[in-house]
Amino acid sequence: MQAATYRYKGNGGRFYRIFTVAEIREKMALKNTEYPLFADLKRRVIEPAITQINDHTDLKVIDVEYIKSGRSFDEVKITAEPKNQRQLVINEDSEPKKQKKPTAPESTPEYQEVASTIIDQLVKIGVSESTAKKWLDKFGEDRIKQNLAYSLAKQKEGKVKTSLTGYLAKSIEENWGQGFEDVAKKSIDPQKKAESEAYKKEREAEEKSKREREERARIFDIFTTQSESMQDVILDAVESKIETKSLLEFLQKDRKKGDFKAFQGKSSIKFREVMQENGLI
């Protein structure tokens, strides 16, 4: 079985891979005689490997799921995500903030931190430090931030025909960028919502599949505890419910080989019905 890789859309690059235990042994170059017990394999091989990934790669393992088939662990699902991800910061306020001047006195750390950030941004595009400070005192943090974002967006669209600093000065004076962040947010939200819904459906499908695997494993464990005579009664009853000739032939072959797990896998719904009819589940 080849390991499958899946990426969760709209979730910052998160993905998972499912490995069989045989694949893990092969990738770690383990002999069949090494760590025959899964508990030892998990403690001495898998968990140290996860620690190495977290400490020495650009990935962070956020979840490890050990998947059972019957009474033994057959697969390991590893979910990871990049450690350093770019994130788009969007103003989540439902209403536009009122434009206001900084209320903190210039001597306070809060004011100095805000002023330093905005001034640095303005200086970076060519505004002098003294002019940047003057604008901050006159127009306030929010108005400058909105109009700076607006001006940069217009420059990217090729609509700024003069110097960027001159365009920004007019934008701030006339407040062209008022509400710009809210418009940008609305244009992004539908895509974000669609990606979130797709991720939610993927997770729901995954959880459903997990519950079905666990339920089949539980039913099979109960089946294996029954006497041979009772097992024969159950298998006979399942075969009697099968209407497709080709499927019945497959089931009979599995039964003849004693591969009752494969028998259950091919007839899981009927198998469950028969177990219920006999009061076993």
Buried (B, 14 or more C-beta within 10 A) or exposed (E): EEBEEBEBBBBEEBBBBBBBBEBBBEEEEEEEEEBEEBEEBBEEBBEEBBEEBBEEEEBBBEEBEEBBBBEEBBBBBBBBBBEEEEEEEEBEEEEBBEBEEBEEEEEEEEBEEBBEEBBEBBEEBEBEEEBBBEBBEEBBBBBBBBBBBBBBBBBEEEEBEEEBBEBBBEBBEEBBBBEBBBEBBEEEEEEEEEBEEBBEEBEEEBEEEEEEBEEBBEBBEEBEEBEEEEBEBBBEBBBEBBEEEEBBEBBBEBBEEEEBBBBBBBBBEBBBBBBEEEEBE
